[in-house]
């Protein structure tokens, strides 16, 4: 079906443009309505903590409604609304796979097509009215699909006549829904990437103000209130007010009393002001990441205020600037790499799905295409990790076993260790308690440390790994090598981004910086001891109960 292939391509192209959620939904809705020749469609989706329904009818404005979905009897969230009407009964049947071949509707695993709602006895309400009478549509096609989230998406085509599509077209529409799921996931990543780049650009521009010795205090803060709205999701509808010292600076479109987001500004321990951003349209919402952005802006503003107030602190402020510039560069590098890799990965996913539509299910080629799609999704997950320095990535925490993660990490780097004649000594404590952590990020920590140990012993040596239950509900992990070791000067810099002792082209200097960030994000600590020509010992401590650990720290 060339027309279907073209529709798939256009949907993927919309995703690549990094549109806002509403602009993307409007674009694809128009395409889907025209292609299917239906009278209306409905799209139910979850985006992180946001659950919503998007509905559009011919010649009518679209309706967007935030809502809450239901839990299935198995405890998983499904895009069904909390009422007992016939339409929601069909949705629940789809996600609970309650099908009966004798009933008057077609069905596949991810879809239900009801083409004669007037005579379908399963879907009658208490008054004997059919699904068609209650919804106003005699042909309804329900399609579920995945979008990289735990909650599936739901697409519903609606037509007033009793014919929408035939049985032979069901599979191609199911393929279309899966392409839509890929496009929605990619659109989210592209949009989020654009927002991160805007945020980093703003922070970098604010940091540069520290270097501009020609600007006085008033001119510096006037520039800042003009920069800040540009880094938010809706620049045209965002105003800014900066209260610092005894002065107030406002952008032209700032309106007090609108939907506000604010953060205190500190210079050291001294409260010196407040930065406030407002949304002029109260229907709009701030992104979760924008709360963190405003905290960063407030921190940078406090640093600028301190510099302008006291030249005696010039050296300390310049050091903060160098660190801020370095971290901004890291973030831009990670965002740039993710941007460059995401587009070809999306194309691989999209076109592999297109090819799969014309390949017989269960064939050898179909299995190969499934492997391509699976590998591409895995690669995209790895790319997502690069954004650790562009923003704080939310941890996907669960109960994990440190010993199991160490074994999995050793399976990945084991061939490298054996290749260099390195002896491995494992001393992993039995009955080690599980901890609450992100298993993929901890695996990244251990792989980095094991690779560093292997590279420190090019002529062979001994690698020792041990785990123990330490004091105060902590788990201790010790990784020791008998490699070349490090001097004190090097030890002081190993966690600095871009610092590396490797030759040009052999290392980025980001490995241990990533390790340090992940360990701290889990409430843990990392200590390194090293002696030249004797080796290096790394000791990691992770709290068994992070919540209890945090409470103890606050006391």
C-alpha positions in Angstrom: 0.0 0.0 0.0 2.1 3.0 -1.3 -0.4 5.4 0.3 0.0 3.9 3.7 3.8 4.0 3.3 3.7 7.7 2.5 1.5 8.4 5.5 4.0 6.6 7.7 6.8 8.7 6.3 4.9 11.9 6.9 4.2 11.0 10.5 7.9 10.3 11.1 8.8 13.6 9.4 6.5 15.5 11.8 8.2 13.8 14.7 11.6 14.9 13.5 10.6 18.6 13.6 10.5 18.7 17.4 7.0 20.2 17.5 5.1 20.9 20.7 2.6 18.2 21.8 -0.4 20.1 20.5 1.1 21.1 17.2 2.2 17.5 16.6 -1.2 16.1 17.4 -3.0 18.6 15.2 -0.7 17.7 12.2 -1.0 13.9 12.5 -4.8 14.1 13.3 -5.4 15.9 10.0 -3.4 13.2 8.1 -5.1 10.3 9.8 -8.6 11.7 9.3 -8.0 12.3 5.6 -6.4 8.9 5.1 -9.0 6.8 6.9 -12.0 8.8 5.6 -13.5 8.7 9.0 -15.6 11.3 10.8 -13.6 11.5 14.0 -10.7 10.1 15.9 -9.6 9.9 19.5 -6.1 9.5 20.9 -5.3 8.6 24.5 -1.8 8.9 25.7 0.4 9.2 28.8 3.5 11.4 28.8 5.5 10.8 32.0 3.0 11.9 34.8 0.5 13.5 32.3 -2.5 11.5 31.0 -4.7 13.0 28.4 -7.4 12.4 25.7 -7.2 14.1 22.3 -10.4 14.2 20.2 -11.1 15.7 16.8 -14.1 15.7 14.5 -14.4 16.8 10.9 -14.8 20.6 10.6 -14.6 21.0 14.4 -11.8 22.3 16.7 -9.8 19.6 18.5 -10.5 18.9 22.2 -7.7 18.3 24.6 -8.5 17.0 28.1 -6.2 16.0 30.9 -7.6 13.0 32.8 -6.7 9.9 34.8 -6.7 6.4 33.4 -7.8 3.2 35.1 -5.9 0.3 36.6 -6.5 -3.1 35.1 -7.3 -6.1 37.4 -3.6 -7.0 37.1 -2.6 -3.6 38.5 -1.2 -2.0 35.3 -2.4 1.4 34.0 -4.5 1.3 30.8 -5.9 4.2 28.8 -9.5 3.7 29.9 -11.7 6.3 31.7 -13.3 5.8 35.0 -16.9 5.2 33.9 -19.1 2.2 32.8 -20.3 3.3 29.4 -20.1 0.9 26.4 -17.2 2.7 24.8 -15.1 2.2 27.9 -16.2 -1.5 28.1 -14.8 -2.0 24.6 -11.5 -0.3 25.6 -11.2 -2.6 28.7 -12.0 -5.7 26.5 -9.1 -4.7 24.2 -6.5 -4.3 27.0 -7.7 -7.4 28.9 -7.9 -9.4 25.6 -11.4 -10.5 26.2 -12.4 -11.7 22.7 -15.0 -14.0 21.3 -14.8 -15.1 17.7 -18.5 -15.8 17.5 -19.4 -12.1 18.1 -20.0 -9.7 15.3 -16.7 -7.9 15.2 -13.2 -8.4 13.9 -10.3 -8.5 16.3 -6.5 -8.9 16.4 -4.3 -8.9 19.5 -3.8 -5.1 19.5 -7.1 -4.0 18.0 -10.9 -4.4 17.8 -12.9 -3.4 14.8 -16.7 -3.1 15.3 -18.4 -2.7 11.9 -22.1 -3.3 12.8 -22.7 -1.9 16.3 -26.5 -2.0 15.9 -26.6 -5.8 16.0 -23.8 -6.5 18.4 -25.5 -8.0 21.5 -22.3 -7.8 23.7 -22.4 -4.0 23.7 -25.9 -2.9 24.9 -26.5 -0.6 27.8 -29.2 -1.0 30.5 -31.8 0.6 28.3 -31.0 -1.8 25.4 -29.2 0.9 23.4 -26.3 -0.2 21.2 -22.8 1.2 21.0 -23.7 3.0 17.8 -26.8 4.6 19.5 -24.8 5.8 22.5 -21.7 7.1 20.6 -23.3 8.2 17.4 -20.9 6.2 15.3 -21.7 2.8 13.7 -18.2 1.8 12.8 -15.4 2.0 15.5 -11.8 0.8 15.2 -9.8 0.6 18.4 -6.0 0.3 18.1 -3.4 0.0 21.0 0.3 0.7 20.5 3.5 1.3 22.5 5.3 4.7 23.0 8.2 3.7 25.2 6.1 4.4 28.3 4.6 1.8 30.7 1.1 3.0 29.7 0.0 1.9 26.2 -1.5 4.4 23.8 -5.0 4.1 22.2 -6.1 5.3 18.8 -9.8 5.1 17.9 -11.2 5.7 14.4 -14.9 6.6 14.3 -17.3 6.7 11.3 -21.1 7.3 11.3 -21.7 4.8 8.5 -21.3 1.0 9.0 -18.2 0.6 7.0 -14.8 2.0 8.0 -12.2 -0.6 6.8 -12.4 -4.3 5.8 -10.7 -7.3 7.5 -7.8 -7.3 5.1 -6.8 -3.7 6.0 -6.7 -4.3 9.8 -3.0 -5.5 9.8 -1.9 -2.4 7.8 -3.6 -0.1 10.3 -2.0 -1.9 13.2 1.3 -1.3 11.6 0.3 2.4 11.2 -0.4 2.6 14.9 3.0 1.1 15.8 4.7 3.7 13.5 2.6 6.4 15.3 3.9 5.1 18.7 7.5 5.3 17.4 6.9 8.8 16.1 5.3 10.0 19.4 8.3 8.7 21.4 10.7 10.3 19.0 8.8 13.6 19.0 9.1 13.7 22.8 12.8 13.1 22.7 13.3 15.7 20.0 11.2 18.3 21.8 12.9 17.5 25.1 16.3 17.8 23.4 15.4 21.2 22.0 14.2 22.4 25.4 17.5 21.2 27.0 19.5 23.1 24.4 17.5 26.2 25.1 18.1 25.9 28.8 21.8 25.3 28.4 22.1 28.2 26.0 20.4 30.5 28.5 22.7 29.3 31.4 25.8 29.7 29.2 24.7 33.2 28.2 24.1 34.1 31.9 27.5 32.7 32.8 29.1 34.9 30.1 27.8 38.0 31.8 30.4 37.4 34.5 33.1 38.1 31.9 31.6 41.3 30.6 33.4 43.9 32.7 31.8 46.7 30.7 28.3 46.1 32.0 27.1 47.7 35.2 24.7 46.1 37.7 21.5 47.5 36.2 22.4 46.6 32.6 23.5 43.1 33.6 20.1 42.3 35.3 18.1 44.0 32.6 19.8 41.6 30.1 19.0 38.6 32.3 15.2 39.3 32.5 15.2 39.3 28.7 17.2 36.1 28.4 15.3 34.0 30.8 11.9 33.7 29.0 13.6 32.4 25.9 14.8 29.3 27.7 11.2 28.2 28.7 8.8 26.1 26.7 6.5 29.0 25.7 8.7 32.1 25.3 6.0 34.3 23.8 3.7 33.6 26.8 6.5 33.8 29.5 7.4 36.9 31.5 10.1 37.4 34.0 10.7 39.4 37.2 14.0 39.7 39.0 14.0 41.1 42.5 17.6 41.5 43.8 18.9 43.7 46.5 16.6 46.7 46.6 15.9 46.7 42.8 13.2 45.1 40.7 13.7 44.3 37.0 10.9 43.1 34.8 10.4 41.9 31.2 7.8 43.9 29.2 5.2 41.2 29.3 5.5 40.2 33.0 2.2 40.2 34.8 2.0 39.6 38.5 -0.7 37.3 39.7 -0.6 35.0 36.7 0.6 31.4 36.9 4.0 31.8 38.6 7.1 29.8 39.2 9.7 31.4 41.6 13.0 30.6 43.3 15.0 32.4 46.0 18.4 33.9 45.1 21.2 33.4 47.6 24.7 34.9 47.6 26.5 32.4 49.8 24.1 32.0 52.7 22.6 35.5 52.4 19.1 35.7 50.8 19.5 38.6 48.3 16.4 38.3 46.1 14.0 36.2 44.0 13.5 35.3 40.4 9.9 34.8 39.1 8.6 33.6 35.8 4.9 33.7 34.8 2.8 32.1 32.2 0.4 34.7 30.6 -2.0 31.9 29.4 -3.2 30.1 32.5 -4.1 27.0 30.5 -0.4 26.4 29.9 1.8 24.4 32.3 5.4 24.5 33.3 7.6 21.5 32.5 9.1 19.6 35.4 12.6 20.4 34.1 11.8 24.1 34.2 11.7 24.0 38.0 15.3 22.7 37.9 16.2 25.3 35.3 14.9 28.1 37.5 17.0 26.8 40.4 20.1 26.9 38.1 19.3 30.4 37.0 18.8 31.5 40.6 22.2 30.0 41.4 23.9 31.8 38.5 22.2 35.0 39.4 23.5 34.8 43.0 27.0 34.3 41.7 26.7 37.4 39.4 25.3 39.4 42.3 28.2 38.4 44.5 30.8 39.4 41.8 29.2 42.7 41.2 29.0 43.4 45.0 32.5 42.4 46.0 35.6 42.3 43.9 37.3 40.6 46.8 35.6 37.4 45.8 36.7 37.6 42.2 38.9 34.6 42.2 36.2 32.3 43.6 33.6 33.5 41.2 35.9 33.0 38.2 36.4 29.4 39.3 32.7 28.9 39.4 32.4 30.4 36.0 35.0 28.0 34.6 33.1 25.1 36.1 29.8 26.4 34.8 31.2 26.8 31.3 32.7 23.4 31.4 29.4 21.8 32.5 27.5 23.8 29.9 30.0 22.4 27.3 29.5 18.9 28.5 25.7 19.3 28.3 25.9 20.7 24.8 28.2 17.9 23.7 25.9 15.3 25.1 22.8 17.0 23.6 24.6 17.3 20.3 25.6 13.6 20.2 22.1 12.6 21.1 20.6 14.8 18.4 22.9 13.4 15.7 22.2 9.8 16.7 18.5 10.0 17.4 17.6 11.0 13.9 19.3 8.0 12.1 18.1 5.7 14.8 14.5 6.9 14.3 14.9 6.4 10.6 16.1 2.8 11.2 13.2 2.1 13.4 10.6 3.7 11.1 11.8 2.2 7.9 12.3 -1.2 9.5 8.7 -1.1 10.6 7.6 -0.1 7.1 9.5 -3.1 5.6 8.1 -5.4 8.2 4.6 -4.5 7.0 5.3 -6.2 3.7 7.1 -9.2 5.1 5.3 -12.4 6.1 5.1 -12.8 9.8 7.2 -15.6 11.3 9.6 -15.6 8.3 13.4 -15.4 8.7 13.4 -11.9 7.3 10.6 -10.9 9.8 12.7 -12.2 12.6 15.7 -10.3 11.4 13.7 -7.1 11.2 12.5 -7.7 14.8 16.1 -7.9 15.8 16.9 -4.6 14.0 14.0 -2.9 15.8 15.0 -4.3 19.2 18.6 -3.4 18.8 17.7 0.2 17.6 15.5 0.7 20.7 18.4 -0.5 22.9 20.7 2.0 21.1 18.2 4.8 21.6 18.1 4.0 25.3 21.9 4.3 25.5 21.8 7.6 23.7 19.3 8.8 26.3 22.0 8.2 28.9 24.2 10.9 27.2 21.7 13.5 28.5 22.9 12.9 32.1 25.0 16.1 31.7 22.4 18.0 29.8 19.9 17.7 32.7 19.3 15.4 35.7 17.8 12.3 34.3 15.1 10.7 36.5 16.3 7.5 38.1 14.3 4.3 37.2 14.6 2.8 40.7 13.7 -0.7 41.8 15.0 -3.3 44.2 18.3 -4.6 42.8 21.1 -6.9 43.8 24.6 -5.5 43.8 26.1 -8.9 43.3 23.9 -9.6 40.2 24.7 -6.3 38.7 28.5 -7.0 39.2 28.1 -10.4 37.5 26.2 -8.8 34.5 29.0 -6.2 34.2 31.7 -8.8 34.3 30.0 -10.7 31.5 30.2 -7.5 29.3 33.9 -6.8 30.0 35.1 -10.4 30.7 36.6 -10.9 27.3 38.8 -7.8 27.7 40.0 -9.0 31.1 40.9 -12.4 29.8 42.6 -11.0 26.8 45.2 -9.2 28.9 45.9 -12.2 31.2 44.3 -10.6 34.2 43.4 -12.9 37.1 40.0 -12.3 38.6 39.3 -12.8 42.3 35.6 -12.5 43.4 34.6 -12.3 47.1 30.9 -11.4 47.0 29.1 -11.6 50.3 26.2 -14.0 50.4 22.7 -12.8 51.6 23.6 -9.3 50.6 20.5 -7.1 51.1 19.0 -5.5 48.0 19.1 -1.7 47.6 16.7 0.7 45.8 18.6 1.9 42.7 18.6 2.2 38.9 20.2 -1.0 37.8 21.3 0.3 34.3 23.1 3.2 35.9 24.8 1.1 38.5 25.9 -1.3 35.7 27.4 1.8 33.9 29.3 2.6 37.1 30.8 -0.9 37.4 31.6 -1.3 33.7 33.5 2.1 33.7 35.5 1.1 36.8 36.3 -2.4 35.5 37.4 -1.1 32.1 39.7 1.5 33.9 41.2 -1.3 36.0 41.8 -3.5 32.9 43.5 -0.5 31.1 45.7 0.0 34.1 47.1 -3.5 33.7 48.1 -3.9 30.0 50.7 -6.6 30.9 48.4 -8.5 33.2 47.8 -8.5 37.0 45.2 -9.2 39.6 41.7 -7.7 39.8 39.9 -8.2 43.1 36.2 -7.5 43.6 34.4 -7.8 47.0 31.1 -6.9 48.5 30.2 -6.5 52.2 27.4 -5.3 54.4 29.0 -2.3 56.1 28.0 -0.2 59.1 24.8 2.0 59.3 22.9 -0.1 56.7 25.4 0.4 53.9 26.8 -2.0 51.3 30.5 -1.7 50.5 31.9 -2.6 47.1 35.7 -2.7 46.7 37.4 -2.9 43.3 41.2 -3.3 43.5 43.8 -3.7 40.7 47.5 -4.1 40.7 48.1 -1.7 37.9 50.3 1.3 37.3 48.5 3.5 39.9 48.2 7.3 40.1 50.1 10.1 41.8 48.4 12.6 44.2 48.1 15.3 41.6 46.2 13.0 39.3 44.0 11.7 42.1 42.7 15.3 42.8 41.4 15.6 39.3 40.0 12.2 38.3 36.4 13.2 38.8 36.7 16.5 36.8 34.9 16.4 33.5 37.2 16.1 30.5 40.3 15.3 32.6 42.1 12.2 31.3 45.6 10.8 31.4 45.0 8.8 28.2 46.5 9.8 24.9 44.6 12.1 22.5 41.7 10.2 20.9 41.8 7.4 23.5 39.5 8.9 26.1 37.0 11.6 26.7 37.6 12.2 30.4 33.9 11.7 31.1 33.9 8.2 32.5 34.7 8.9 36.1 32.7 12.1 36.1 29.7 10.0 35.1 30.5 7.5 37.8 30.8 10.2 40.5 27.4 11.7 39.4 25.6 8.4 39.4 27.0 7.3 42.8 26.0 10.7 44.4 22.5 10.5 42.8 22.0 7.2 44.7 23.1 8.7 48.0 26.4 6.8 47.9 30.0 7.7 48.3 33.2 6.8 46.3 36.8 6.9 47.6 39.9 6.2 45.6 43.3 5.1 47.0 46.2 4.7 44.6 50.0 4.2 44.7 52.3 4.4 41.7 53.3 1.0 40.4 51.3 -0.8 43.1 47.7 -0.3 42.0 44.4 1.4 42.7 41.6 0.6 45.1 38.1 2.0 44.7 35.6 1.8 47.6 31.9 2.4 46.9 29.3 2.7 49.7 25.6 2.5 48.9 22.8 3.0 51.5 20.4 0.1 51.8 17.6 2.5 52.6 18.2 5.9 50.9 15.3 7.5 52.6 16.6 6.7 56.0 20.1 7.8 55.0 18.8 11.2 53.9 16.9 11.7 57.1 20.0 10.9 59.1 22.0 13.5 57.1 19.3 16.2 57.8 19.7 15.6 61.6 
